[in-house]
Amino acid sequence: GAVVSQHPSWVICKSGTSVKIECRSLDFQATTMFWYRQFPKQSLMLMATSNEGSKATYEQGVEKDKFLINHASLTLSTLTVTSAHPEDSSFYICSAGGGLDYGYTFGSGTRLTVV
Amino acid sequence: GNSVTQMEGPVTLSEEAFLTINCTYTATGYPSLFWYVQYPGEGLQLLLKATKADDKGSNKGFEATYRKETTSFHLEKGSVQVSDSAVYFCALRRNTGNQFYFGTGTSLTVIP
């Protein structure tokens, strides 16, 4: 079946630095990938839709200059958290896939801790 | 709009007990419905899905039926195991566009 690989699985960074998270579709091409954020004990909230070869579409309230998304190829999307702050600490998950009868495949997630 | 409402947890059951996690939805059009499971420290795994009314999704002893008349997709399992301890998310996806809408998740703990 379809596999989505997300890397790193966890990262600790200092305030003010930037962190890049990668999301790869391993055995299929994904023209669209989604980035979600999950706060402790809460559900996943869609942050943005990443489209290959074009600008990402951000949900209301998500700062596009802080969460930079690049979907440069059909198998790779990256999320860069710029100038990270402790309130950015969260669990970030990407998903990819498609088709009406296909459930999107999710990556294993990245736990970001900003200290 | 589109939204999913799940029963609040946490839920604690003894091994071999019957499990029901309620899920209702609001959607425009005819969405597909999903249950995802998240084990501690891991990402989401698709548990089962249903793409049209009256469809029953099933996997690993879990099942859920797409009920259009009650806009529900309740998750059930006849006999839970300790290994079923996880957080369960109900979700819908519109058939136009590919965005998912998730419920808040229900934490299940199964004790021996």
gemmi code that builds the backbone of each chain (N, CA, C; Angstrom):
import gemmi

chains = {
    "A": [
        ("GLY", (0.808, -1.198, 0.000), (0.000, 0.000, 0.000), (0.840, 1.246, 0.000)),
        ("ALA", (0.159, 2.384, -0.099), (0.847, 3.664, -0.135), (1.543, 3.945, 1.191)),
        ("VAL", (2.713, 4.511, 1.086), (3.491, 4.848, 2.281), (3.933, 6.301, 2.197)),
        ("VAL", (3.740, 6.987, 3.303), (4.217, 8.363, 3.428), (5.256, 8.394, 4.535)),
        ("SER", (6.427, 8.879, 4.199), (7.518, 8.941, 5.158), (7.702, 10.385, 5.617)),
        ("GLN", (7.795, 10.573, 6.909), (7.969, 11.920, 7.464), (9.231, 11.914, 8.310)),
        ("HIS", (9.998, 12.991, 8.158), (11.284, 13.052, 8.850), (11.601, 14.482, 9.257)),
        ("PRO", (12.114, 14.732, 10.440), (12.438, 13.756, 11.477), (11.192, 13.379, 12.279)),
        ("SER", (11.305, 12.372, 13.091), (10.174, 11.973, 13.923), (10.085, 12.854, 15.161)),
        ("TRP", (11.204, 13.396, 15.571), (11.168, 14.354, 16.667), (12.376, 15.281, 16.530)),
        ("VAL", (12.192, 16.493, 17.028), (13.278, 17.470, 16.962), (13.119, 18.458, 18.104)),
        ("ILE", (14.241, 18.817, 18.684), (14.297, 19.855, 19.711), (15.153, 20.984, 19.172)),
        ("CYS", (14.642, 22.190, 19.242), (15.422, 23.318, 18.738), (15.319, 24.494, 19.693)),
        ("LYS", (16.240, 25.421, 19.529), (16.239, 26.617, 20.363), (15.330, 27.685, 19.769)),
        ("SER", (14.807, 28.521, 20.626), (13.966, 29.631, 20.163), (14.730, 30.492, 19.182)),
        ("GLY", (14.045, 30.868, 18.125), (14.651, 31.731, 17.131), (15.258, 31.008, 15.955)),
        ("THR", (15.433, 29.714, 16.075), (15.986, 28.940, 14.954), (14.862, 28.416, 14.073)),
        ("SER", (15.234, 27.884, 12.924), (14.260, 27.325, 11.982), (14.403, 25.818, 11.899)),
        ("VAL", (13.307, 25.164, 11.656), (13.293, 23.704, 11.576), (12.560, 23.277, 10.309)),
        ("LYS", (13.135, 22.334, 9.593), (12.503, 21.833, 8.367), (12.020, 20.408, 8.591)),
        ("ILE", (10.792, 20.157, 8.192), (10.184, 18.823, 8.277), (9.875, 18.349, 6.866)),
        ("GLU", (10.263, 17.116, 6.558), (10.052, 16.573, 5.217), (8.929, 15.539, 5.201)),
        ("CYS", (8.208, 15.541, 4.126), (7.137, 14.570, 3.920), (7.311, 13.998, 2.518)),
        ("ARG", (7.512, 12.678, 2.441), (7.753, 12.033, 1.159), (6.734, 10.934, 0.893)),
        ("SER", (6.245, 10.896, -0.320), (5.422, 9.762, -0.749), (6.387, 8.758, -1.390)),
        ("LEU", (6.450, 7.548, -0.837), (7.508, 6.622, -1.226), (7.195, 5.821, -2.481)),
        ("ASP", (5.969, 5.487, -2.726), (5.663, 4.610, -3.861), (4.539, 5.144, -4.725)),
        ("PHE", (4.296, 6.425, -4.630), (3.293, 7.040, -5.493), (3.588, 8.524, -5.607)),
        ("GLN", (3.000, 9.123, -6.603), (3.189, 10.552, -6.801), (2.023, 11.303, -6.162)),
        ("ALA", (2.359, 12.349, -5.484), (1.349, 13.119, -4.762), (1.379, 14.569, -5.215)),
        ("THR", (0.414, 14.942, -6.027), (0.359, 16.333, -6.449), (-0.113, 17.229, -5.320)),
        ("THR", (-0.792, 16.636, -4.364), (-1.292, 17.405, -3.230), (-0.911, 16.722, -1.929)),
        ("MET", (-0.381, 17.494, -1.015), (-0.101, 17.006, 0.330), (-0.708, 17.996, 1.314)),
        ("PHE", (-1.020, 17.506, 2.484), (-1.635, 18.342, 3.509), (-0.757, 18.344, 4.748)),
        ("TRP", (-0.711, 19.469, 5.422), (0.008, 19.587, 6.684), (-0.978, 19.896, 7.799)),
        ("TYR", (-0.888, 19.081, 8.861), (-1.766, 19.246, 10.013), (-0.926, 19.512, 11.256)),
        ("ARG", (-1.587, 20.108, 12.220), (-0.948, 20.345, 13.505), (-1.870, 19.776, 14.581)),
        ("GLN", (-1.269, 19.136, 15.561), (-2.057, 18.534, 16.627), (-1.539, 19.016, 17.972)),
        ("PHE", (-2.377, 19.724, 18.695), (-2.037, 20.145, 20.038), (-2.347, 19.007, 21.000)),
        ("PRO", (-1.688, 18.990, 22.162), (-1.906, 17.895, 23.123), (-3.378, 17.682, 23.424)),
        ("LYS", (-3.787, 16.435, 23.339), (-5.152, 16.023, 23.664), (-6.195, 16.705, 22.785)),
        ("GLN", (-5.803, 17.163, 21.615), (-6.747, 17.773, 20.698), (-6.664, 17.083, 19.338)),
        ("SER", (-7.570, 17.467, 18.474), (-7.618, 16.840, 17.169), (-6.626, 17.502, 16.216)),
        ("LEU", (-6.580, 16.955, 15.027), (-5.716, 17.518, 13.998), (-6.409, 18.721, 13.363)),
        ("MET", (-5.629, 19.757, 13.174), (-6.145, 20.944, 12.509), (-5.347, 21.154, 11.235)),
        ("LEU", (-6.052, 21.290, 10.142), (-5.381, 21.513, 8.872), (-4.702, 22.872, 8.879)),
        ("MET", (-3.419, 22.874, 8.536), (-2.674, 24.129, 8.453), (-2.669, 24.657, 7.018)),
        ("ALA", (-2.349, 23.760, 6.095), (-2.190, 24.215, 4.717), (-2.245, 23.046, 3.763)),
        ("THR", (-2.570, 23.364, 2.543), (-2.578, 22.404, 1.442), (-1.403, 22.722, 0.537)),
        ("SER", (-0.578, 21.729, 0.302), (0.632, 21.902, -0.477), (0.418, 21.346, -1.881)),
        ("ASN", (0.595, 22.159, -2.876), (0.377, 21.762, -4.261), (1.704, 21.779, -5.022)),
        ("GLU", (1.993, 20.694, -5.685), (3.241, 20.590, -6.431), (3.338, 21.668, -7.492)),
        ("GLY", (4.428, 22.385, -7.451), (4.702, 23.395, -8.461), (3.962, 24.701, -8.290)),
        ("SER", (3.254, 24.876, -7.210), (2.555, 26.148, -7.000), (2.568, 26.490, -5.518)),
        ("LYS", (2.044, 27.662, -5.211), (2.044, 28.105, -3.823), (1.063, 27.298, -2.977)),
        ("ALA", (1.423, 27.170, -1.714), (0.540, 26.460, -0.802), (-0.677, 27.323, -0.454)),
        ("THR", (-1.738, 26.661, -0.080), (-2.948, 27.341, 0.370), (-3.041, 27.181, 1.876)),
        ("TYR", (-3.056, 28.299, 2.578), (-3.046, 28.258, 4.027), (-4.455, 28.446, 4.598)),
        ("GLU", (-4.707, 27.774, 5.696), (-5.986, 27.943, 6.387), (-5.984, 29.275, 7.146)),
        ("GLN", (-7.172, 29.727, 7.427), (-7.299, 31.000, 8.138), (-6.605, 30.929, 9.492)),
        ("GLY", (-5.836, 31.940, 9.770), (-5.152, 32.016, 11.056), (-3.760, 31.418, 11.060)),
        ("VAL", (-3.359, 30.782, 9.987), (-2.003, 30.203, 9.893), (-1.092, 31.197, 9.191)),
        ("GLU", (0.019, 31.521, 9.840), (0.940, 32.523, 9.289), (1.805, 31.890, 8.204)),
        ("LYS", (1.601, 32.300, 6.980), (2.333, 31.696, 5.879), (3.816, 32.059, 5.891)),
        ("ASP", (4.154, 33.189, 6.493), (5.564, 33.567, 6.544), (6.297, 32.829, 7.655)),
        ("LYS", (5.537, 32.270, 8.572), (6.167, 31.521, 9.658), (6.265, 30.038, 9.307)),
        ("PHE", (5.267, 29.544, 8.647), (5.233, 28.130, 8.259), (5.365, 28.065, 6.734)),
        ("LEU", (6.617, 27.935, 6.306), (6.902, 27.938, 4.873), (6.749, 26.523, 4.314)),
        ("ILE", (5.993, 26.421, 3.245), (5.765, 25.116, 2.624), (6.285, 25.150, 1.200)),
        ("ASN", (7.040, 24.113, 0.860), (7.590, 23.980, -0.472), (7.286, 22.586, -0.995)),
        ("HIS", (6.665, 22.510, -2.137), (6.300, 21.221, -2.740), (6.965, 21.168, -4.111)),
        ("ALA", (8.249, 20.925, -4.083), (9.063, 21.077, -5.287), (8.983, 19.904, -6.242)),
        ("SER", (8.555, 18.749, -5.749), (8.464, 17.582, -6.632), (7.201, 16.811, -6.295)),
        ("LEU", (6.927, 15.805, -7.095), (5.704, 15.018, -6.897), (5.795, 14.057, -5.721)),
        ("THR", (6.968, 13.990, -5.091), (7.116, 13.068, -3.971), (7.612, 13.735, -2.697)),
        ("LEU", (7.782, 15.043, -2.721), (8.357, 15.692, -1.551), (7.691, 17.035, -1.274)),
        ("SER", (7.272, 17.198, -0.031), (6.816, 18.496, 0.457), (7.551, 18.772, 1.759)),
        ("THR", (7.936, 20.021, 1.970), (8.620, 20.377, 3.204), (7.886, 21.503, 3.918)),
        ("LEU", (7.903, 21.420, 5.233), (7.348, 22.468, 6.089), (8.491, 23.021, 6.910)),
        ("THR", (8.752, 24.306, 6.812), (9.794, 24.947, 7.596), (9.151, 25.886, 8.607)),
        ("VAL", (9.422, 25.621, 9.862), (8.955, 26.507, 10.929), (10.064, 27.526, 11.158)),
        ("THR", (9.808, 28.759, 10.809), (10.839, 29.790, 10.894), (10.760, 30.521, 12.227)),
        ("SER", (11.929, 30.911, 12.712), (12.009, 31.653, 13.973), (11.089, 31.020, 15.019)),
        ("ALA", (11.373, 29.780, 15.309), (10.481, 29.008, 16.178), (10.427, 29.582, 17.591)),
        ("HIS", (9.247, 29.460, 18.185), (9.021, 29.881, 19.565), (8.402, 28.716, 20.329)),
        ("PRO", (8.486, 28.750, 21.655), (7.924, 27.629, 22.434), (6.470, 27.318, 22.104)),
        ("GLU", (5.686, 28.315, 21.744), (4.275, 28.048, 21.413), (4.108, 27.302, 20.096)),
        ("ASP", (5.200, 27.177, 19.341), (5.150, 26.374, 18.110), (5.349, 24.894, 18.398)),
        ("SER", (5.708, 24.574, 19.630), (5.883, 23.173, 19.999), (4.574, 22.429, 19.784)),
        ("SER", (4.647, 21.361, 19.033), (3.425, 20.652, 18.665), (3.797, 19.375, 17.920)),
        ("PHE", (2.773, 18.654, 17.522), (2.945, 17.459, 16.698), (2.458, 17.822, 15.300)),
        ("TYR", (3.333, 17.705, 14.324), (3.003, 18.072, 12.952), (2.919, 16.792, 12.115)),
        ("ILE", (1.849, 16.657, 11.352), (1.633, 15.453, 10.532), (1.283, 15.865, 9.116)),
        ("CYS", (1.842, 15.149, 8.164), (1.496, 15.395, 6.769), (0.677, 14.223, 6.251)),
        ("SER", (-0.037, 14.463, 5.174), (-0.774, 13.388, 4.522), (-0.706, 13.578, 3.019)),
        ("ALA", (-0.859, 12.474, 2.313), (-0.821, 12.502, 0.853), (-1.648, 11.348, 0.322)),
        ("GLY", (-2.003, 11.435, -0.939), (-2.809, 10.377, -1.527), (-3.925, 10.980, -2.320)),
        ("GLY", (-4.817, 10.168, -2.774), (-5.904, 10.754, -3.535), (-6.867, 9.738, -4.089)),
        ("GLY", (-7.862, 10.222, -4.764), (-8.887, 9.355, -5.330), (-10.092, 9.278, -4.412)),
        ("LEU", (-11.262, 9.194, -4.981), (-12.492, 9.211, -4.194), (-12.586, 8.015, -3.249)),
        ("ASP", (-12.030, 6.905, -3.633), (-12.183, 5.702, -2.811), (-10.946, 5.396, -2.013)),
        ("TYR", (-10.126, 6.368, -1.830), (-8.855, 6.107, -1.162), (-8.702, 7.017, 0.038)),
        ("GLY", (-8.446, 6.388, 1.172), (-8.207, 7.194, 2.349), (-6.808, 7.744, 2.318)),
        ("TYR", (-6.656, 8.965, 2.578), (-5.348, 9.558, 2.558), (-4.422, 8.870, 3.543)),
        ("THR", (-3.180, 8.753, 3.164), (-2.161, 8.139, 3.993), (-1.435, 9.216, 4.772)),
        ("PHE", (-1.244, 8.992, 6.046), (-0.589, 9.959, 6.896), (0.841, 9.528, 7.215)),
        ("GLY", (1.676, 10.516, 7.360), (3.022, 10.258, 7.844), (2.985, 9.924, 9.320)),
        ("SER", (4.121, 9.566, 9.864), (4.187, 9.161, 11.268), (4.274, 10.353, 12.210)),
        ("GLY", (4.400, 11.551, 11.649), (4.380, 12.741, 12.475), (5.751, 13.174, 12.954)),
        ("THR", (5.842, 14.439, 13.293), (7.065, 15.028, 13.839), (6.698, 15.796, 15.105)),
        ("ARG", (7.340, 15.411, 16.192), (7.110, 16.147, 17.441), (8.184, 17.213, 17.568)),
        ("LEU", (7.761, 18.443, 17.515), (8.668, 19.579, 17.626), (8.580, 20.169, 19.024)),
        ("THR", (9.742, 20.303, 19.642), (9.828, 20.965, 20.940), (10.784, 22.142, 20.810)),
        ("VAL", (10.305, 23.322, 21.118), (11.126, 24.529, 21.047), (11.440, 24.971, 22.476)),
        ("VAL", (12.735, 25.085, 22.748), (13.146, 25.429, 24.125), (13.799, 26.800, 24.167)),
    ],
    "B": [
        ("GLY", (-21.642, 23.956, 7.052), (-20.233, 23.608, 7.001), (-20.023, 22.133, 7.253)),
        ("ASN", (-18.774, 21.778, 7.364), (-18.394, 20.386, 7.595), (-17.780, 20.242, 8.975)),
        ("SER", (-18.242, 19.259, 9.723), (-17.689, 19.031, 11.053), (-17.968, 17.613, 11.506)),
        ("VAL", (-17.196, 17.180, 12.486), (-17.345, 15.845, 13.051), (-17.394, 15.969, 14.563)),
        ("THR", (-18.336, 15.294, 15.172), (-18.474, 15.299, 16.630), (-18.302, 13.884, 17.156)),
        ("GLN", (-17.368, 13.727, 18.048), (-17.093, 12.428, 18.647), (-17.418, 12.443, 20.117)),
        ("MET", (-17.745, 11.271, 20.643), (-17.968, 11.192, 22.072), (-16.656, 11.481, 22.788)),
        ("GLU", (-16.766, 12.164, 23.907), (-15.575, 12.515, 24.651), (-15.061, 11.322, 25.432)),
        ("GLY", (-13.783, 11.271, 25.582), (-13.205, 10.233, 26.413), (-12.728, 10.821, 27.719)),
        ("PRO", (-11.813, 10.192, 28.366), (-11.274, 8.895, 27.952), (-12.237, 7.750, 28.265)),
        ("VAL", (-12.051, 6.679, 27.544), (-12.841, 5.474, 27.756), (-11.918, 4.392, 28.281)),
        ("THR", (-12.329, 3.759, 29.362), (-11.561, 2.656, 29.941), (-12.437, 1.422, 29.978)),
        ("LEU", (-11.953, 0.345, 29.380), (-12.704, -0.907, 29.328), (-11.835, -2.063, 29.780)),
        ("SER", (-12.482, -3.090, 30.246), (-11.775, -4.323, 30.550), (-11.623, -5.133, 29.273)),
        ("GLU", (-10.589, -5.929, 29.241), (-10.369, -6.781, 28.073), (-11.609, -7.638, 27.798)),
        ("GLU", (-11.922, -7.795, 26.526), (-13.062, -8.560, 26.014), (-14.393, -7.824, 26.147)),
        ("ALA", (-14.380, -6.614, 26.624), (-15.622, -5.828, 26.693), (-16.014, -5.343, 25.303)),
        ("PHE", (-17.274, -4.910, 25.190), (-17.786, -4.379, 23.930), (-17.495, -2.879, 23.862)),
        ("LEU", (-17.063, -2.439, 22.688), (-16.703, -1.040, 22.499), (-17.641, -0.363, 21.515)),
        ("THR", (-18.095, 0.825, 21.903), (-18.778, 1.720, 20.975), (-18.218, 3.118, 21.161)),
        ("ILE", (-17.807, 3.724, 20.081), (-17.410, 5.133, 20.095), (-18.319, 5.849, 19.105)),
        ("ASN", (-19.104, 6.780, 19.623), (-20.070, 7.476, 18.772), (-19.421, 8.572, 17.939)),
        ("CYS", (-19.919, 8.704, 16.729), (-19.444, 9.752, 15.828), (-20.610, 10.221, 14.978)),
        ("THR", (-20.844, 11.515, 14.954), (-21.838, 12.103, 14.069), (-21.175, 13.198, 13.253)),
        ("TYR", (-21.761, 13.502, 12.130), (-21.115, 14.469, 11.244), (-22.129, 15.439, 10.657)),
        ("THR", (-21.604, 16.539, 10.212), (-22.353, 17.521, 9.432), (-21.553, 17.768, 8.176)),
        ("ALA", (-22.206, 17.671, 7.048), (-21.459, 17.852, 5.801), (-22.366, 18.333, 4.688)),
        ("THR", (-21.763, 19.043, 3.775), (-22.456, 19.387, 2.544), (-22.168, 18.291, 1.533)),
        ("GLY", (-23.186, 17.874, 0.839), (-22.997, 16.806, -0.127), (-22.908, 15.439, 0.542)),
        ("TYR", (-22.173, 14.555, -0.092), (-22.076, 13.177, 0.387), (-20.614, 12.827, 0.648)),
        ("PRO", (-20.196, 12.975, 1.894), (-18.777, 12.751, 2.186), (-18.425, 11.277, 2.301)),
        ("SER", (-17.140, 11.003, 2.300), (-16.631, 9.699, 2.713), (-16.292, 9.798, 4.197)),
        ("LEU", (-16.426, 8.685, 4.895), (-16.215, 8.690, 6.342), (-15.106, 7.715, 6.709)),
        ("PHE", (-14.339, 8.071, 7.726), (-13.155, 7.294, 8.090), (-13.031, 7.184, 9.608)),
        ("TRP", (-12.384, 6.126, 10.025), (-11.865, 6.031, 11.374), (-10.359, 5.819, 11.265)),
        ("TYR", (-9.632, 6.666, 11.990), (-8.195, 6.535, 12.082), (-7.825, 6.198, 13.525)),
        ("VAL", (-6.701, 5.506, 13.701), (-6.217, 5.162, 15.033), (-4.807, 5.707, 15.188)),
        ("GLN", (-4.538, 6.233, 16.371), (-3.205, 6.778, 16.663), (-2.692, 6.119, 17.928)),
        ("TYR", (-1.634, 5.327, 17.773), (-0.994, 4.709, 18.924), (-0.017, 5.700, 19.540)),
        ("PRO", (0.314, 5.535, 20.795), (1.172, 6.517, 21.479), (2.453, 6.819, 20.710)),
        ("GLY", (2.704, 8.084, 20.487), (3.934, 8.511, 19.835), (3.985, 8.278, 18.347)),
        ("GLU", (2.898, 7.852, 17.759), (2.897, 7.544, 16.327), (1.921, 8.427, 15.571)),
        ("GLY", (1.968, 8.321, 14.252), (1.043, 9.051, 13.409), (-0.277, 8.317, 13.283)),
        ("LEU", (-1.110, 8.776, 12.380), (-2.425, 8.178, 12.200), (-2.383, 7.010, 11.232)),
        ("GLN", (-3.130, 6.000, 11.564), (-3.269, 4.853, 10.665), (-4.737, 4.696, 10.305)),
        ("LEU", (-4.996, 4.482, 9.032), (-6.369, 4.261, 8.608), (-6.872, 2.943, 9.172)),
        ("LEU", (-7.987, 2.987, 9.864), (-8.570, 1.777, 10.444), (-9.639, 1.215, 9.513)),
        ("LEU", (-10.567, 2.065, 9.090), (-11.597, 1.626, 8.163), (-12.259, 2.840, 7.540)),
        ("LYS", (-12.993, 2.592, 6.476), (-13.645, 3.696, 5.780), (-14.933, 3.235, 5.113)),
        ("ALA", (-15.779, 4.203, 4.778), (-17.007, 3.939, 4.038), (-17.246, 5.137, 3.129)),
        ("THR", (-17.578, 4.862, 1.899), (-17.665, 5.951, 0.934), (-19.088, 6.331, 0.553)),
        ("LYS", (-20.073, 5.540, 0.933), (-21.454, 5.918, 0.619), (-22.399, 5.349, 1.666)),
        ("ALA", (-23.607, 5.873, 1.666), (-24.615, 5.497, 2.659), (-24.835, 3.982, 2.679)),
        ("ASP", (-24.958, 3.459, 3.899), (-25.210, 2.041, 4.182), (-23.984, 1.159, 4.005)),
        ("ASP", (-22.883, 1.724, 3.552), (-21.638, 0.958, 3.503), (-21.192, 0.630, 4.918)),
        ("LYS", (-20.604, -0.549, 5.073), (-20.003, -0.914, 6.357), (-18.518, -1.087, 6.144)),
        ("GLY", (-17.730, -0.332, 6.897), (-16.283, -0.526, 6.880), (-15.904, -1.456, 8.019)),
        ("SER", (-14.913, -2.312, 7.775), (-14.493, -3.219, 8.834), (-13.012, -3.541, 8.689)),
        ("ASN", (-12.377, -3.776, 9.843), (-10.952, -4.093, 9.849), (-10.564, -4.482, 11.270)),
        ("LYS", (-9.819, -5.537, 11.413), (-9.276, -5.970, 12.711), (-10.362, -6.126, 13.773)),
        ("GLY", (-11.545, -6.523, 13.387), (-12.631, -6.719, 14.344), (-13.447, -5.462, 14.609)),
        ("PHE", (-12.967, -4.324, 14.123), (-13.720, -3.076, 14.238), (-14.664, -2.942, 13.039)),
        ("GLU", (-15.787, -2.296, 13.266), (-16.677, -2.003, 12.161), (-17.466, -0.730, 12.428)),
        ("ALA", (-17.898, -0.108, 11.339), (-18.717, 1.098, 11.429), (-19.579, 1.166, 10.179)),
        ("THR", (-20.816, 1.600, 10.354), (-21.751, 1.686, 9.235), (-22.119, 3.133, 8.967)),
        ("TYR", (-22.066, 3.519, 7.713), (-22.381, 4.869, 7.258), (-23.899, 5.019, 7.269)),
        ("ARG", (-24.413, 5.796, 8.236), (-25.851, 5.991, 8.373), (-26.204, 7.413, 7.968)),
        ("LYS", (-26.734, 7.542, 6.775), (-27.046, 8.877, 6.263), (-28.232, 9.480, 7.019)),
        ("GLU", (-29.207, 8.635, 7.369), (-30.424, 9.155, 8.004), (-30.143, 9.744, 9.385)),
        ("THR", (-29.136, 9.207, 10.060), (-28.783, 9.733, 11.381), (-27.439, 10.466, 11.346)),
        ("THR", (-26.886, 10.631, 10.187), (-25.558, 11.255, 9.984), (-24.566, 10.750, 11.020)),
        ("SER", (-24.427, 9.432, 11.078), (-23.563, 8.825, 12.081), (-22.641, 7.787, 11.468)),
        ("PHE", (-21.574, 7.506, 12.192), (-20.579, 6.508, 11.763), (-19.924, 5.950, 13.019)),
        ("HIS", (-20.702, 5.297, 13.838), (-20.237, 4.821, 15.136), (-19.283, 3.641, 14.970)),
        ("LEU", (-18.222, 3.639, 15.754), (-17.228, 2.568, 15.720), (-17.574, 1.527, 16.778)),
        ("GLU", (-17.503, 0.247, 16.397), (-17.824, -0.820, 17.333), (-16.807, -1.948, 17.222)),
        ("LYS", (-16.611, -2.622, 18.362), (-15.828, -3.859, 18.368), (-16.404, -4.749, 19.454)),
        ("GLY", (-16.567, -5.979, 19.123), (-17.238, -6.885, 20.042), (-16.424, -7.279, 21.257)),
        ("SER", (-15.105, -7.333, 21.112), (-14.263, -7.806, 22.206), (-12.900, -7.114, 22.098)),
        ("VAL", (-12.687, -6.104, 22.929), (-11.452, -5.334, 22.813), (-10.290, -6.050, 23.492)),
        ("GLN", (-9.104, -5.717, 23.032), (-7.869, -6.259, 23.583), (-7.007, -5.122, 24.115)),
        ("VAL", (-6.049, -5.479, 24.958), (-5.142, -4.467, 25.505), (-4.447, -3.708, 24.377)),
        ("SER", (-4.133, -4.405, 23.317), (-3.428, -3.796, 22.181), (-4.285, -2.786, 21.413)),
        ("ASP", (-5.558, -2.707, 21.729), (-6.432, -1.717, 21.075), (-6.350, -0.354, 21.746)),
        ("SER", (-5.620, -0.262, 22.831), (-5.472, 1.006, 23.537), (-4.808, 2.023, 22.620)),
        ("ALA", (-5.498, 3.114, 22.372), (-5.029, 4.128, 21.420), (-6.035, 5.268, 21.423)),
        ("VAL", (-5.762, 6.257, 20.579), (-6.729, 7.332, 20.361), (-7.377, 7.109, 19.002)),
        ("TYR", (-8.680, 7.204, 18.951), (-9.443, 6.945, 17.731), (-10.065, 8.243, 17.234)),
        ("PHE", (-9.864, 8.502, 15.957), (-10.385, 9.720, 15.337), (-11.385, 9.363, 14.254)),
        ("CYS", (-12.529, 9.995, 14.329), (-13.512, 9.917, 13.259), (-13.255, 11.090, 12.314)),
        ("ALA", (-13.412, 10.873, 11.026), (-13.117, 11.952, 10.081), (-14.017, 11.837, 8.866)),
        ("LEU", (-14.245, 12.961, 8.226), (-14.946, 12.955, 6.954), (-14.099, 13.657, 5.914)),
        ("ARG", (-14.334, 13.274, 4.688), (-13.681, 13.940, 3.571), (-14.731, 14.210, 2.513)),
        ("ARG", (-14.792, 15.456, 2.115), (-15.727, 15.797, 1.070), (-15.324, 15.128, -0.233)),
        ("ASN", (-16.292, 14.852, -1.058), (-15.968, 14.251, -2.338), (-15.535, 15.284, -3.357)),
        ("THR", (-15.703, 16.550, -3.021), (-15.127, 17.612, -3.840), (-13.995, 18.218, -3.035)),
        ("GLY", (-12.805, 18.137, -3.554), (-11.673, 18.556, -2.737), (-11.241, 17.388, -1.879)),
        ("ASN", (-10.129, 17.485, -1.248), (-9.581, 16.348, -0.525), (-9.293, 16.624, 0.936)),
        ("GLN", (-9.845, 17.673, 1.462), (-9.566, 18.020, 2.842), (-10.319, 17.108, 3.796)),
        ("PHE", (-9.626, 16.721, 4.875), (-10.238, 15.945, 5.944), (-10.704, 16.868, 7.065)),
        ("TYR", (-11.800, 16.480, 7.712), (-12.263, 17.141, 8.925), (-12.294, 16.076, 10.015)),
        ("PHE", (-11.596, 16.356, 11.095), (-11.446, 15.362, 12.146), (-12.276, 15.696, 13.372)),
        ("GLY", (-12.711, 14.653, 14.065), (-13.259, 14.824, 15.388), (-12.123, 15.042, 16.370)),
        ("THR", (-12.458, 15.264, 17.608), (-11.453, 15.593, 18.617), (-10.706, 14.375, 19.131)),
        ("GLY", (-11.126, 13.187, 18.721), (-10.435, 11.983, 19.160), (-10.996, 11.438, 20.466)),
        ("THR", (-10.966, 10.141, 20.591), (-11.412, 9.453, 21.811), (-10.306, 8.520, 22.258)),
        ("SER", (-9.824, 8.754, 23.468), (-8.758, 7.908, 24.006), (-9.364, 6.656, 24.631)),
        ("LEU", (-8.860, 5.519, 24.215), (-9.328, 4.235, 24.735), (-8.191, 3.542, 25.469)),
        ("THR", (-8.472, 3.109, 26.673), (-7.532, 2.299, 27.441), (-8.219, 0.992, 27.793)),
        ("VAL", (-7.576, -0.105, 27.435), (-8.110, -1.423, 27.741), (-7.228, -2.059, 28.804)),
        ("ILE", (-7.831, -2.445, 29.899), (-7.070, -3.018, 31.004), (-7.270, -4.541, 31.065)),
        ("PRO", (-6.218, -5.251, 31.422), (-6.309, -6.721, 31.450), (-7.311, -7.209, 32.494)),
    ],
}
model = gemmi.Model(1)
for chain_id, residues in chains.items():
    chain = gemmi.Chain(chain_id)
    for i, (resn, *xyz) in enumerate(residues, 1):
        res = gemmi.Residue()
        res.name, res.seqid = resn, gemmi.SeqId(i, " ")
        for name, pos in zip(("N", "CA", "C"), xyz):
            atom = gemmi.Atom()
            atom.name, atom.element = name, gemmi.Element(name[0])
            atom.pos, atom.b_iso = gemmi.Position(*pos), 0.0
            res.add_atom(atom)
        chain.add_residue(res)
    model.add_chain(chain)
structure = gemmi.Structure()
structure.add_model(model)
structure.setup_entities()
